[in-house]
């Protein structure tokens, strides 16, 4: 079994506080240096990020570009990657030891695999860690309704710092629409499942940092950020829909995937622009069905009770009420004690103290 050449592609923007840890986690991988390169795409940082990256030259190759978002960074970096395998890493995350060896081994042992993901450790700003891993290894191709639904519930193991591709799979997908300032990773890993097998390993091989400068987190912080996120999600749904049409993907496969993305965009649209009560109820039930179908009866009853006001309130008023409720200490305590957010049966979750 030959060792494939691997490119670590690190996309970064204003990550001066984090980029060193990301690069060091790649450099410390137990993998032959002759079969491994590190390429950093700096998306127009205005802080000290490029200066920090240059300290690692020539072991690390730096590609600088004007700011354009995640899709443009991927589009700049992928053609420059020399590896047969391209493993992605956000500049504010880091890899566990053994990540590259595990992923490269999975590709070498499974010639039909085009994408490999794995478990994750979420790291809060207070140092707390939440380990999320699949209960068992998973392999599928999005070729049936059942596999589309499987993909929908397991896409959390395929985000940027978790995903590694055969270069040939990335070539088949082509350029990512540059309207996707973030969520470009979801565009790639969704389409990859149409062309090749997707494998998800059980090991938690990436540390995903939650912080107030994370672009995806910032998108939730205020109305302007929420609007940007809504527009990107809507663009993602349209771009994927166009590709599904181009590839003649059946509606029974496309619908479970697209309705989930569209529902997330619709929640933001309704919270910002308001809408009719029936729109809120329909959207919330789509999300519940898509993401929490295996929740307990009590969880479903709780979700329905929380949704009752939506039958009579305008959408923006309802989501405003939900936000205020979620900030209530008594509500959070109630959820923590009696109605914890459901964990899908295929996921094993473990909290670690600081």
Protein Blocks (a to p, Z undefined) as FASTA:
>chain_A
ZZdddddddddehilkmmmmmmmmmmmpccdfklcccddddehiabfmlmmmmmmpckbc
cdddddebjklmmmmmmmmpmbfbdcdddfkbccdehklmmmmmmmmmmmkbcbdcdddd
dddfkopacddddfbdcddddfbfklmmmmmmmmmmmgfklpccdfklmmmnopadfklm
ghklmmmmmmmmmmmccdddfbdcbdcdddfkbfklmmmmpmklmmmmmmmmmmmmmmmm
mmmmmnopafklmmmmmmmmmmmmmmmmmmmnopafklmmmmmmmmmmmmmmmgcfklmm
mmmmmmmmmmmgcfklmmmmmmmmmmpmklmmmmmmmmgccddfkbccddddZZ
